[in-house]
Amino acid sequence: MTATDTHRAIEAVWRIEAARLIAGLAGLVRDVGLAEELAQDALVAALEQWPESGVPRNPGAWLMTVSKRRAIDLIRRNERLQRNLVELGHRLDLEEELPEVDEIEDDLLRLVFTACHPALSVEARVAMTLRVLGGLTTDEIARAFLVPEATVAQRIVRAKRTLADRKVPFEVPQGAELAGRLSSVLGVIYLIFNEGYSATAGDDWMRPGLCADAQRLGRVLAGLMPAEPEVHGLVALMEIQASRAAARVGPSGEPILLLEQNRAKWDRLLINRGLAALDRAEELSRAEGAAPVEAVAGSGGDAERGKGRGAGGAGEAAAKSGGNAERGRGRGAGGGGEVGTGLGPYTLQAAIAACHARATAPEETDWVRIASLYESLARLSRSPVVELNRAVALSMAYGPAVGLGLLDQIVDEPALKDYHLLPSVRGDLLVKLGRTAEARAEFERAAGMTRNVRERALLEERAAGCGTGASEGVTRTSPAGTD
């Protein structure tokens, strides 16, 4: 094996083992920042030794052993920790057997909750999660979110300092605290997925690497917390949304909206995995007393009755065609509601995504059911973004005038002041009603608000199309912004 091959092998091992390694070390030294430093020291040792000695048979165990040695050396040099030397010496005995799998999994779960602790800002939680659980470097995180590397590094340093200064315990919360903390964990993972699925800024419509990282983190969490319905709901939602990735981007990187996508390109394996996770989420929810999705969704009557008063709904409406409310979810639809009480927001959003996944053609989409699911979601997440999404669903189920009526009720919401999907969706509905001059102004306003180059080009194209009459806009049944 050449040195280059060895370095590639080390990178692969690090991506696989980093989270478990840091989790195991944090469980021993009770300090996430110190645990990461020890793990990084072991990585440096691997880079120095493996090119000559070769990759060991059990690279994860090798890294853990080296990390333990470094931990003991550090403790011996640090007078402040001398009082812990005897206790830790027993726990870090190099001759002891490696921890059992269950012990490692427990430490990993503790690491998840520590990295997403409420004491940290959302940005810090995302950076910490990608760093210690996703195995990404600060440079990779910075490039993914289009921010300076120094900014990411600073966030991580501050996060470690905050955890240390506040003496945040390395543990999984219990009782009532678990619900709020789990909501934070799920929200962080889905924020990562959302940024990958529809990039906030930059030249690319998608950043698939972030989607993959979020999906992997979600699957890990589902394995660690198999009895939590919302964990499976989030996994289902991400799997189904990610299944459309290959169909969402054209040959030149241009966005392709939901109703215009070639559904033969949708990944059936991911769809099936998502549907299986959704079934599991619903099963666990029913065991806790929740009504089945069929009962929650009803027959669409509630959505019809609600249209006059602006009853909520959410998730994929800004989905321009009902595609997905990725950004909407990140700003208000996801993460609400109590864990274990009824169908949670991620499970409901996954049920909405499943409606699209099960439709082999756009005209087969059950928009009445989607609109009703949105109303159920609104009861958990009373958010203007949720209402925006529901407006699209109602327009698809009952006509653009109905959707526009609801949209006009939230047009002055402060939370939507700089949200480009509001004028984007409004422009789409105006086009369908033949009010192309008004629609053009809305598309131009949306184009001026988005920071994503691909999205701006699509919105400008739609604005230009309005100048030739209603026919151009009518052919595009999806508003721009999400798919």
TISEMI-441791 format. One record per atom (N, C-alpha, C, O): x, y, z. Coordinates in steps of 0.05 Angstrom, whole numbers, plus 5000, padded with zeros to 4 digits. Example, Ala and Ser with C-alpha at 12.3 -4.5 7.8 and 13.67 -1.06 7.14 Angstrom:
526448865156524649105156526449345156528549345169525749555142527349795143525850015157526850235161
***
This chain:
501749765000500050005000501850255000503650275016501350444982502950684980502150875003500050845016503851085006503251285027500551425021498951485040500051474995497451604988495151424995493151515006495451164989493250974996492850965026490550955036495050975041494850965070493351215081491751195099494051445069492751695078489751685072488151775088489051575049486251545043484851355062482551405071486251145069485150955089484751085116482751035129486651255124486451395149484051585149482551595168483651725127481351905125478751755127476951845141478651525114476151365115475751255144473451265154477851165157477651065184476751295202475051255220477851525199477151755216474151825213472851875233473151835189470351895185468551695199466451765209469451445199467751235211468051225241466051195255470451265251471051215279471051475296470851455321471251705284471651955300469451985321470152035344466951965314464852015333464951825356464651905380465351565350465451365372467951415389467851385414470151485377472551535391472251775411472951755434471251995400470852225417468752175439469152255462466652025432464651955452465751795474465251845498467351595467468651425487470551575505470551535530472051755493473951915509472452115527473252165550470352235516468852425532467552295555467252405577466752045552465651895574467651845596466851805619470151845589472251795608473252055622473552065646473752255605474952505616472852715622473452915635470352665613468052845619468553135608467753325621469753155585470253415573470453365543472253245533468453465528468253415499470653545485471853425467471353795493473653925480476253765484477753725464476753675508479153525513479053255499481053165488476653135497476452875483477052915454478352735442476253135442476853175413479753215409480953125390481053365428483953405425485453145427487353105412484652975445485952715448485552545423487452405414483152555412482652405388484352505365485352355348484652775363486252895342489152815345490552775325490052795370492852705375493252425364495352365352491252255368491451985359491451975328492851815316489952155316489952175287492652255276493652135257493852445289496552535281498552295283500252255266498252145305500051915309499551705286501451585277497051675278496551485256497751585230498851425215497551845225498751955201501751915200503051895179503051925224505951885226506751595224508851535212505251415236506151145238505050955217506450775208502550985210501250785192502550765164502750555153503550995153504850965127507150775127507750645107508550745150510750565153509950285163510850085153508250285184507550035196505149895183504649655187503650055167501149945155498749995173499050045197496349975161493850025176493449785194493349555184493049825220492649595238490049445232488249545219489949195243487649025237485049155249482949135236485349275272483049415285483749705289484649785311483449875268484350155270482950315292484150485304480350255296478950395317480050345344480350525361480750095350481950015376484650145379485450235401486150155357488850285358488650575365490050675383486750715352486450995358485551035387486451225400483750865397482850895425485150845445485350995464486750645439489050585457490950825458491850905480491650935435493451165434492251395449493651535464489651445445488251665458488351635488488751825503487951385498488051335527490851395538491051505560492851315523495651375532496051675535497151775554495051825514495352115515493852225539494752425551491552115544489952215567491352185593491452365610492651945597494151895622496452085624497052195645497952125601500252305601499352595609500652735624497052675597496152945602495352975632495953185644494052785642493152795670495552805689495552955709497552655682499952655699501452925699502753005718501253065676502553325674500953555686501953765691498453505689496653725698496053695728494553525736497253875743496853865772493953895780493153785800492554045765489754105771488053845771486053825785488953645756487453395754488653175770487852935767490653235786492053025801490052865819490352625823488053015830486252875848484552665834483352485846484452685807482852495792484652265781483552075769487252275786489052085773488451805781488351625765488151755807487651485817485051375805485051155795482951535806480351445796480551385766479651175757481651585751481751545722483751335714483451205694485751295731487751095724486550825722487250665704484650765739483350505738481650485713481550275699480250705706478450705683479950705657478950605637482350805657483950825633486150615631487950635615485850415647487850195647488250085619486349985607490650105609491150025582490849725578490549625555490849575599490649295597487849195596487248955591485949375603483149285604482149225576483149325556480049075575478749015549477449265539476749445554477049275512475649495500472749505511471649285517471549735513468749755523466849585506467349545482464849485519462849335504461349525485461349765489460149405464458749575444456649745457456449985451455049635476452949785489454150035503452950245503456449995516457750225530458550445510458150675516459650365488460450555467457950705457458050945454455850565452453350685442452250885462451251095454452350815488451451005509453051255508451951475510455751235505457451475504456751635479456751885480456251505457455551645432453051805435452852035426451051685449448551825453448952075471447752285466450652045491451252275508452552495492452052735497454352415474455752615457453752765440454053005436451752625429449752755413448352975428448153205419447452915453446053115469447853335479446953565483450353275483452253485492452853675469452853915474453253575446453953745422451553925416451954145404449153845422446754005416445554125441443054175442447154185461446154295486444954575482446054735467442754625495441354895492443155125500442555355492445155085516446955305524448455415500449455645502448655265479450055355455448155485435445755415434449155665419447555785398446955575377448355365375444955615360444255425339446655385321447255155314448055605313450355585296452555415308453855255295452855445334454955295348454155005350455854825347451654945354450754665355451254525329452154305328450654665307451054555280453954495276454754285267455654695282458554655278459654435295461254265285458854425321459754215339458853935329460353745329456353925320455253665312456753565287457453325286457253735268458653655244461553585250462753415237462753725269465553675276465853415291467453245283464453385313465053155331463352905323464252685329461152945310459452715302459752655272459752415264459952865256460152815227463052775218463452685196464952845235467752805228468753005207470852965195467353235203468253435184470253615196470253665220472053715180474053915189472754195189470654225177474054385202472954655202472854765174470954915167474754695158474754795130472354675114471054825099471754425118469454305105466854425114465054465097466554475139464154595150463854885138461654965130466055035138466055305128465255315098463555475090466355125082465655125054462755045050461455135031461754865066459054775063457054995069454955015056457655175088455855385096456655655086455455865092458755665069459755915056460356125077459556355073461756055098462656245118465656215121466755995115467056415131469956385135470656165154469256105173472856025148473755815165474255905194473655765213475256155196475756265223473156295239473156255263470956355225468456375239467556105250466656095273467855895234467155635244468955545267467955445287471555595264473355525285472755665311472855555333471955925309471256075332468755975346468555955370466855895329464355785341464955525356463755485378466655355345467255105359468755155385468255035405470755335384472255405408470455515429470655435453468655695422466855815441464955605452464255605476464055425435462255215444463655035465462454975486466054965460467554795479467954945506467654835527468555205503468955365527466355385543466455375568464155425529461555445543460955195558460055195581461354965544460754705557462454665582461554565602465054745579466854715602466254905625466154825648465755165618465255365638462655305654462455345678460655205639458155145652458054865665456054785676460254725661460354455672457954285663456654145679457454305638455154155626455753855630457853755621454053705643454553425647454453265621452753315603456153075619456252895596454252675600454952455609451652735593449552545599447152585581446952795568445452385580442852415566440852515586440552395608439452735581437552835600435252635605434752455589433952665628431852485635429252635638429152875641427052485639424452595644423552805625423952785601422353015636421253235619423353375603422853475581425853395614427953535600428653395573429653525555428253135572428952985548427453095523428653105502424953155526423353245503424553495490424953495466425153695506426253945495428953895483429654015462430653735497433353695487433253525461434853575443431553325460431353165436430453335412431353305390428553525418427653705397429953865386430153915362431753955404434154105395435953935378436954025357436353685385438053495370436853455342438253475322434253395341432953355315433053605298433453595274432653835311432654085296435354145283435554235261437554085298440254125287440753945263441754035243439953695266440453505244438853595219439853575197436453685224434853765200435754025189435454065164436754205205437954455194440254385175440554505154441854195183444054105166443053995140444054055118440953825142439753705118438653925100439053925076437154115112435954335096437954495081437554555057440254555094442254715080443454565057444154675036443654305059444554145037442554115015443254104992440054095023437854045003437154294987436654274963437254524999436854774985438654984997437955105017440955024985442955194996441955484999440755594981442455605022441555875027442856075009441556265000445456035003446856224987448856074969449255834972450156224951452256104934451256034907449156114898452955884892452455814864450955554860449855504839450855384881449755114878446955104890446455214912445154964876442454924886442454724909440854754928444154534908444354334929447254294938449154344923447554184963450154104973449753814983449353785007449953624966449253344973450753234997449753075012453253325001454853225023453553275050453553105068452353515053450953585078448553415082447953325104447053365060444753185062445552915072444352795090447752805060448652545068449552535097449052345111450852745106451752755134449352755153449252615173447252915146444852925163443452665163442552575184443252535140441952275139443452065156442251915171446052075155447651885171447251935200446951755216447252195208446852265236444052175246443752075268442152215228439452125235439151825239437851735257440551675221440451385224441851295250440951105263444051425256445451365281443651415305443451245323442351645305440551715327438251515329437451435351437151425306435051235306435950965319434450835332438450895314439550655326439950685355439750485370440550925364441050975393438451015408438350955432436351115395433851175408431551045392429851185382431450785391429550645373426650675382424850605366426150765406423350785416422151055413419851095420423651255401422651525398421451565370422851555351418851605369417451625342418651855325419051815301419152085337420052315321422852275309423452395288424452115322427052055310426651905284427851975263424951705284424251565259422851745239423151715215421151925250419752105232421752285217421352335193423752385231425852555217427352385197427852485175428152145204429551975185427851925160428851945138425251875164423451825142423352075124423452055099423052305136422852555121425352605104425152665081427752565116430252615102430652415079431552485058430052155085430451955064428652005040429551995017426152075045424252125023425052375007425052374983425752585022426552835008429052784992429252874969431052645003433552594990433152424965434852424947431052264964430552084941430252244916430552124894429552494917429052654893431552804883431352944864433752774897436152934891436952924862437553134850437052684850438052664823436152804803437052874781433652834810431752954792431353254796430053384781432653364817432153644824434053834809433654074810436153734797438153904784438453814755438753584749438454014737438853964709441753934701443553954718442253894675445053844665446954074672449354024676445954314673447654544679447454634708448454854715446254474724445954544752443554704759443154794782441854754739439454914743437354754759437154504757435754884776433654744792431454644774430654764755430454404781428154294769426054254791426554104809423754384788421754384809420154124809420253974789418754074830417553804836415853704813416153474804413953864804412053764784413353734756412053634738415753834753417153804727419353594728420653554708419653454751421753264753421052994740418752914738423152864730422952594719422852404742424952344754420552304749420252134773421651864770422051724790422451794746423951544742426751574755428051374761427651824759430251874771430051874802432151884815427751864813427551854842428651584852428151374840430151594874431451364885429451194900428651264923428650964889426550804901427550674927426050624946430250624929431250504953430950704977430050614998431550954972431251154993428251185000427551225023426551184980423751204985422750985002421251025021423550744995422650505011423750525040422350455059426250615043427350645070425750855085425150825109425051065071423551285084420751195092419851255114419451045075416750945081416850745104415050745121418950585105419250395128419650545154418550475174421250765153421750925177419151065185418551095209417551155166415051275172413151085185411751145204413050835174411350635187412150585216410450555233414750585221415750545248414950775266414150735289415151025256414451265271411451255278410651315301409751185259406951165264406250945283404450985301407550725281407050495299407750575328406150515346410050705332410750785359408851005369408251005393407951185352406151385360403451275368402251355388402451075353399950945360400150805387398350795403402550685392402950545418402850745441402250665464403350995436403251205456400651345456400251545471398651255440395951365441395351555419393151675419397051595399396551775378394651655358394551405354393051825345391251725324392951665299394951795294392051465283393551405258393451645239391751815241395351645221395551875202392951895187392052125181391651675180389151685165387051845180385552005168386951815207385051955222385752245225384052425225388352295228389352575230388852725204387852955205389352595182389052725156386152765149385452955136384452585158381652605152381152575122382552445108379052705114378252685086378752945071378052965047379853135084380353395071378253595079378453825072376153505093374053695101375053915119374154145115376753845137377754055155379254265140379054505146380754175120382254375104380454555089380954795087378254445079376254605065374954805083374655045076374254715107372954895126374855105135374055335141377455035137379355215148380255435129381455625137379555405103380755585084379755875089381256065083377355905100376356175104377656315127377856565128378656165147379656295171382656275172383856385191383956155153386856145152387955935171390155975182386555715176387655505193390255415181390555395156392155345197394855285188395155035173393254885170397554975165398354735152401154775148402055005152402854585139405554655137407154485120406054315106409554505121411454315111412254375083414254505079410854275063411954285037410654495019411354504995409054655029407654825011409455014997409155044973411055145011412855314997414155144977415655234960413554894980414354694962413354754935413054574919412954964929412055064904410254894890408854984872410254664896408354494883407754294904406654084898408454364928408254174949410654024952410653814965412854104941415253944942416353894968416553664976417054104983418154055009418554325022418954525008418354345047418654595059421254615073421454715095423254505060425754485073426454735089427054715113426354965075427155195091425055275110425655385131422555225102420455285121420655125146420155225168421354875143421554705166423754805185423354815209425954885173428154975189427355225205428455275226425555395194424955645207422355625224421655825236421155395225418855405243417155155243415755105262417354985222415554755222416654525237415154365247419254495239420354255251421154305280421554535289421254085295422254105322420254185343420954195366417754245335415854315355414454075367414953845359412754125386411253905397412753745417415253745417411453605434412753445454413353165443411753055429415653065450416352795443414552605456414052625480413452415441411852205452408952275457407452115469407952505448405152575451403952625424404152835412402652415413401352435387403352435365405752375369402352485341404152495318405652755319404452975320408352745318409952975319410353105292409452995272411553345291411753495266413453355245412853385221415553215253417153085233415652845220415852795196414152705237412552485227410352585208409852465187409152805214407052925197408353015171407152975149410653145172411953235148412852995131412753005106413652785144414452545129411952425115412152325093409652435128407152345116406452515091405452405071407052775092406652945069408552865047407752845024411052835054413052755033412252485021412752444997411152305037410352045027408152065006408051904988406352265009404252304989405552354962404552254941407652514961408952564935410452314926410452254902411752174944413351944937411651724925412451574908409151704935407351484926406051554899404851374886406051804891404851884866406751844843408851964842405951664825407751604802407651824781409451834763405752004783405552224764404352464780402952424800405052714773404152944788401152944792400153024814399652874771396752894773395552684793393152704800397152494801396152294821396552384850395752244868397752614854398352704881395752764896393952904885395452674920393052714936393352974951394152984974392653194938392953454950391053514972391653664991388653394971386753424993387953315019387753435040389053075017390352955040392653125050393053155074394253225032396553385039395653635054396753715074393553775043392554015056391553955084391954115103390353725088389353655114391653585133391553655157393653455123396053405140397353665148398353685171397353855130398554115137396954245160398154365178394354215160392754335182393554205208393754335229393853935208394653795232397353895242397853925266399153935223401854035230401754305242403254375260399954475232399654745242398854745272399554935286397454545280396654535309399054505327399054585350401254395316403654355331405554595327406954675346405654705303407554915297406155155285405755165261405255335302403855565292405855765282406755945296406555735257408655895245407656015218406155875204408356255212407656375186408656205163407356195142410956085166412055915145410255675140409855595117409155575162407255345159404855435144403855295126403855675150401455785135402155825106400455775088404555915100405355955072405355685057404355675035406355485070406355215058403455115053402855005032401855165073399055065070397555205048395855095035398255465044396955615023397355484996395555464979399855384991400355244966398754984964397554924943398654834986397154584986394254634980392954494965393054844993390254904988389754994959387754924947391755134948391355224920391354984901389954984882392954784907393054544891390554374895389654244876389554374919387154214925384554344917382754214907384354614920381754744917381854984898379855124894384255044887384455264868386155494878386355534902387455644860389255854868387956074884389356204900385456134879384156344894384056284924384356454941383556024931383455944959386255984972386456084994388255894957390955924968391756214972392956284992391056384952391756664953390356794976391356974989387856714981386356825004387756785030387956965047388756545034390256485059392956635059393756735080394256645036396856775034396557075041398357185055394457205032394157485037393757545067394057775075392957345082392457385111395157395126395257495148397257295114399857285128401957455114404257445122401157605094403157755078404657965094406858035087403458055116404758255133406158145157406958295175406357885159407657755182410657845183412057815164411457955206414258035208416357815202418457865191415657575210417557345206417957295176420057165169416157385159416457325130417457575115417457575090418257775129419058025116421257985096421158105074423257825102425557785084425557495073427657405064423357365074423157085065422257075036419957125029424157015018423657044990421456854979420256904958420856644994418856454984416056574986414256484972415656775003412956905004412257034977410156964966413857224967413157334940413357124918411957144898415156924921415356724901412756564898411656524876411656474921409156324921406856504912405156414896406856744922404756924914404756984884402656994871407157014873407257054844406156814828404856854808406756574838405756334824402656334824401456274804401456394847398556384849397356604831395256564819398656834830397657054814397756984784395957054769399856844776400056754748397756574741396556604720397156384759394956194754392256334752390356234740392056564765389556724764389556924741387757084738391656924725391857104702392757384708392657554691393657434733394457704741397557724738399057744757398357714712401257684706402957934713405257904721401758174711403358404718404058404748406358464755402158334764402658314793404658094799406358114816404257874784406057644788408957714782410757634796409357864760412057944752413358094774415758054781411958284786413058444808413858274832415858314844412158064837412757884860415257714854416957684872415457614830417857454823420457624824422557534833420157874814422558054815423358114844425758124850421358144861421958194889423257954902425157984917422257714896423457474907426257434897428057354912426757494871429457464860431457654874433757584878430557884882432258074896432757994925434658104937431157814936431457734964433157484968434557464988433257304948434757054952437657104949438557274933439256944963442156954961443356724945445756704942441556554935442456324919442356394890440256474879444656364876444856444848442956294830441656414813442756024834441055864817438155944821436555954802437455984846434656064852433956334840431756374830435856514842435356784831434856764801433056894790436456604787436156584758433356464751432156554732432456274766429856154761427656354765425756374750427856514787425856714792425856934771423757034763428157014762428357214741427157114715425857254700427556854710426356734686423356734688421956784668422256684711419356684715418256964712416157004701419757164722418857444720418757524690416857654681420857444675420957514647418657374632417457494614417957124640415856984627413157114630411357094614412757264652410257394657409757624638407557714634411957714625411657934606410357864581409458034565410257594575409057504550406257404553405057294534405157434577402357344581402357124602404457054613400057014607399656814628400656544621401156384639400856474595401356194588403956094598404155864607406056254598408656164608408556084637409555874644407256254653407156194682405455954687406055794705403255924672401355704678402655434673402055244687404555424654405855164649407555074672408054844676408555274688410155204712408355204736407755414747407454974744405554964765406854994792405455024812409455004794410855024819412155294822413555384804411655434844413055684849415955634853416755404859417655824849420455774851421455794880420255934896423655664886424855694912425455424925427655374933423455254926423954974935422754804912421654914893422954544915421854394894419154284903417854144888
***
